[in-house]
């Protein structure tokens, strides 16, 4: 099987345009959120959020988005992908498993 190669562009997007996916299975504890917020306060948001281009629903980076809002970020780096809703949900599950927080 051959993996697809995508040329991904990072865009700065107004934070209010992004919508969290209510079906996102990952939850974060208050302590983890505080740790992430401290890290982002010190280093910024260096890992882009992944979202569907069609509706700007977040696929990966829900916790970073929460921390960015908490810190008052006006824009965040986003990689938009053109995926169906089903593909986006599968990618969300894969990203959560990769990060060690699978559902």
C-alpha positions in Angstrom: 0.0 0.0 0.0 1.3 3.5 -0.9 0.7 6.4 1.4 -0.7 9.6 -0.2 1.6 12.6 -0.1 -0.1 15.9 0.6 1.3 19.4 0.3 0.1 21.0 3.4 0.0 24.8 4.0 -0.3 26.4 7.4 -2.7 29.3 7.5 -3.2 31.8 10.4 -6.9 31.7 11.1 -9.0 33.8 13.4 -9.7 31.6 16.4 -13.4 32.3 16.4 -13.8 30.7 13.0 -12.8 27.2 14.2 -15.5 24.8 15.6 -14.7 22.0 18.0 -16.1 18.6 16.9 -18.7 17.6 19.5 -17.9 13.9 18.7 -14.2 14.3 19.7 -13.6 11.4 22.0 -10.6 12.9 23.8 -11.0 14.6 27.1 -8.3 16.5 29.0 -7.9 16.9 32.8 -7.6 20.3 34.4 -4.0 19.6 35.3 -3.2 18.6 31.7 -4.9 21.7 30.4 -2.9 23.9 32.8 0.3 22.2 31.7 -0.5 22.7 28.1 -1.5 26.4 28.7 1.9 27.0 30.5 3.8 25.5 27.6 1.9 27.5 25.1 2.4 30.7 27.1 6.1 30.1 27.1 6.6 28.7 23.5 3.5 29.7 21.6 1.4 27.3 19.5 4.0 25.6 17.3 1.9 22.5 16.4 -0.8 23.6 14.0 -4.5 22.6 14.4 -6.0 20.4 11.8 -9.5 21.2 10.5 -11.8 20.4 7.7 -11.8 23.2 5.1 -15.5 22.8 4.3 -16.9 23.6 7.8 -13.8 24.5 9.8 -14.5 21.7 12.3 -11.4 20.7 14.2 -10.0 17.2 13.6 -6.8 17.5 15.6 -5.8 20.0 18.2 -8.9 20.4 20.3 -6.9 20.8 23.5 -4.5 23.3 21.9 -7.5 25.3 20.7 -9.0 25.4 24.3 -5.6 26.6 25.7 -5.2 29.2 22.9 -8.6 30.6 23.7 -7.7 30.6 27.4 -4.6 32.6 26.6 -6.5 35.1 24.4 -4.9 34.2 21.1 -6.6 36.0 18.2 -5.3 33.7 15.5 -3.9 30.1 15.5 -2.0 28.1 12.9 -4.2 25.7 11.0 -3.7 23.1 8.4 -7.0 22.7 6.4 -7.7 19.3 4.8 -10.4 18.3 2.4 -11.9 15.2 4.0 -15.4 13.8 4.3 -17.0 13.7 7.7 -16.3 10.0 8.0 -12.6 10.4 6.9 -12.2 13.3 9.4 -13.6 11.1 12.3 -11.2 8.3 11.3 -8.2 10.8 11.3 -9.3 12.2 14.6 -9.2 8.7 16.1 -5.9 7.9 14.6 -4.4 11.2 15.9 -5.7 10.5 19.4 -4.2 7.0 19.3 -0.8 8.3 18.1 -0.7 10.8 20.9 -1.4 8.0 23.4 -4.9 9.2 24.3 -7.0 6.9 22.1 -10.7 6.4 22.9 
